[in-house]
Amino acid sequence: MRKSHGPALKKPVIDLAQCPWCRGKAVIKGVFYELPCDHCNASGWVVAATGEALALDELVTQLSMRLQAAQRQIEQLKRPQAGGPEAGYQESNRLGAGGTNYTGD
């Protein structure tokens, strides 16, 4: 680590795993009805490395980061990718004047 004091500049992404007790369902089967899982604070997620539950404020942050990453991946997969000879015309190669697209035509 390079920093010696102060808060981190970026929030670290913590690897999450499904809770082994409730299997990610956030509830466990009681005698008559389902009860919230005490092991994972009824979230269904625990820290992958240690198996411990996250604090609720940290859990909200980590789940938000995972959701944003998933949304970025979905948007990237939705964009059509040009293939073949037209691929050179669709993307900017920054070889023209002022960093514009140059096609050689």
Secondary structure, 3 states (H helix, E strand, C coil): CCCCCCCCCCCCCCCEEECCCCCCCCEEECCCCEEECCCCCCCCEEECCCCCCCCHHHHHHHHHHHHHHHHHHHHHHHCCCCCHHHHHHHCCCCCCHHHCCCCCC
